[in-house]
Amino acid sequence: MKIEGLIWLRDIVDKLAVKHRVETNEVAEVFSGKPKFRFVEKGERKGEDVYMALGQTAGGRYLSVLFIYKKTKEALVLSARDMARKERGQYAKK
């Protein structure tokens, strides 16, 4: 999967900062590294499904990023948080 850009909604950016203490630059670092992608569910629009990216920031933080993969090859970020223990195991197996 190739991500050519990120789409941000103001409400999501605010939620990430307040609830999960994740900054937009950290999410960008996950996508610019070598994330492991996982299909989550079919999207409401054909060809725009929901995926999760598991990756690491430049500072060493492990994040799970939920996003919609748009037809334009952009990721519409829905949420981002620290990886759960199980996700860390999945990420380590890549």
Secondary structure, 3 states (H helix, E strand, C coil): CCCCEEECCHHHHHHHHHHHCCCHHHHHHHHHCCCEEEEEEEEEECCEEEEEEEEECCCCCEEEEEEEECCCCEEEEEEEEECCHHHHHHHHCC
